[in-house]
Amino acid sequence: MGNPPRLAAAANPCLVDCVKSKGSDLLPTDAILSDLAVMRRTVHVLLDAQRRRMDAGFDEIEGRVAKLAKSKKFPEGRSRDTRDMLTLLRGSKVNPAKCKRKDLKKLEGVLEDLQMLTEDWG
């Protein structure tokens, strides 16, 4: 019996040189670059969707507060709610320069709290 094909190929210097020269062609760099581009687009879509969702929440709250500001009759519970809202807004310190996920989560939490405070304002 002869050597297994693998050993025969390794013993053939021409074949070894040929494999070495095509080594860079065997790397999946094109697939990596393609997948990175897909991931980048996915991140952009996700961030845009997050921004739109949060903007819609802010718009909803702004509408409720503007409606309250225009009303002639100011319900008693709203004074406390508005003070709580101001405390939430002023207490939400984030550092946009660092761009941390925890800052985004903090702002999401503030938005949810504001929505809860204004949900019965109608």
C-alpha positions as CSV (number, residue, x, y, z in Angstrom):
1,M,0.0,0.0,0.0
2,G,1.3,3.4,-0.5
3,N,1.3,6.5,1.6
4,P,-2.0,8.1,2.4
5,P,-2.8,10.9,-0.1
6,R,-2.2,13.5,2.5
7,L,1.3,12.4,3.2
8,A,2.1,12.0,-0.5
9,A,0.9,15.6,-1.1
10,A,3.1,16.9,1.7
11,A,6.1,15.1,0.3
12,N,5.6,16.8,-3.1
13,P,7.4,20.2,-2.8
14,C,5.6,21.6,-5.8
15,L,2.2,20.9,-4.3
16,V,3.2,22.4,-0.9
17,D,4.4,25.6,-2.7
18,C,1.2,25.8,-4.6
19,V,-0.9,25.5,-1.4
20,K,1.3,28.2,0.3
21,S,0.8,30.6,-2.6
22,K,-2.9,30.2,-2.5
23,G,-3.2,30.5,1.3
24,S,-4.5,34.1,1.2
25,D,-7.2,33.0,-1.3
26,L,-8.4,30.4,1.1
27,L,-9.0,33.0,3.9
28,P,-12.7,34.0,4.2
29,T,-11.9,37.7,4.0
30,D,-14.6,38.5,1.4
31,A,-17.2,36.8,3.6
32,I,-16.1,38.7,6.7
33,L,-16.2,42.0,4.8
34,S,-19.7,41.2,3.5
35,D,-20.9,40.1,7.0
36,L,-19.5,43.3,8.5
37,A,-21.3,45.4,6.0
38,V,-24.6,43.6,6.8
39,M,-24.0,44.0,10.6
40,R,-23.3,47.7,10.1
41,R,-26.6,48.2,8.3
42,T,-28.4,46.2,10.9
43,V,-27.0,48.4,13.7
44,H,-28.1,51.5,11.8
45,V,-31.6,50.1,11.3
46,L,-31.8,49.2,15.0
47,L,-30.6,52.5,16.1
48,D,-33.0,54.4,13.8
49,A,-35.9,52.3,15.0
50,Q,-34.9,53.0,18.6
51,R,-34.7,56.7,17.9
52,R,-38.1,56.8,16.2
53,R,-39.7,54.9,19.1
54,M,-38.2,57.2,21.7
55,D,-39.2,60.3,19.6
56,A,-42.7,59.1,19.4
57,G,-42.8,58.7,23.2
58,F,-41.4,62.2,23.7
59,D,-43.9,63.6,21.2
60,E,-46.7,62.0,23.1
61,I,-45.6,63.4,26.4
62,E,-45.0,66.9,24.9
63,G,-48.5,66.8,23.5
64,R,-50.0,66.0,26.9
65,V,-48.0,68.7,28.7
66,A,-48.8,71.3,26.0
67,K,-52.5,70.4,26.4
68,L,-52.3,70.8,30.1
69,A,-50.5,74.1,29.8
70,K,-53.4,75.4,27.6
71,S,-56.1,74.2,29.9
72,K,-57.8,76.8,32.1
73,K,-58.5,74.2,34.8
74,F,-55.4,72.7,36.3
75,P,-56.2,69.5,38.2
76,E,-54.6,69.3,41.6
77,G,-52.8,66.0,41.0
78,R,-51.1,67.4,38.0
79,S,-49.0,69.9,40.0
80,R,-47.4,67.0,41.8
81,D,-47.0,65.1,38.5
82,T,-45.3,68.0,36.8
83,R,-42.9,68.5,39.7
84,D,-42.0,64.8,39.5
85,M,-41.5,65.1,35.8
86,L,-39.2,68.0,36.2
87,T,-37.2,66.1,38.8
88,L,-36.9,63.1,36.5
89,L,-35.8,65.2,33.6
90,R,-33.2,67.2,35.5
91,G,-31.9,64.2,37.3
92,S,-31.2,62.1,34.2
93,K,-27.5,63.0,33.7
94,V,-25.8,61.2,30.8
95,N,-22.6,61.7,29.0
96,P,-23.3,61.6,25.2
97,A,-19.6,61.8,24.5
98,K,-19.0,58.4,26.1
99,C,-22.0,56.9,24.3
100,K,-22.7,54.1,26.8
101,R,-25.6,51.7,26.6
102,K,-26.4,52.3,30.2
103,D,-27.0,55.9,29.4
104,L,-29.5,54.9,26.7
105,K,-31.2,52.5,29.1
106,K,-31.4,55.4,31.7
107,L,-33.1,57.6,29.2
108,E,-35.5,54.8,28.2
109,G,-36.3,54.5,31.9
110,V,-37.0,58.2,32.3
111,L,-39.2,58.1,29.2
112,E,-41.2,55.2,30.6
113,D,-41.6,57.0,33.9
114,L,-42.8,60.1,32.2
115,Q,-45.3,58.1,30.2
116,M,-46.6,56.5,33.4
117,L,-47.0,59.9,35.0
118,T,-49.0,61.3,32.0
119,E,-50.9,58.2,30.9
120,D,-54.1,59.2,32.7
121,W,-54.0,62.8,31.5
122,G,-55.8,61.9,28.3
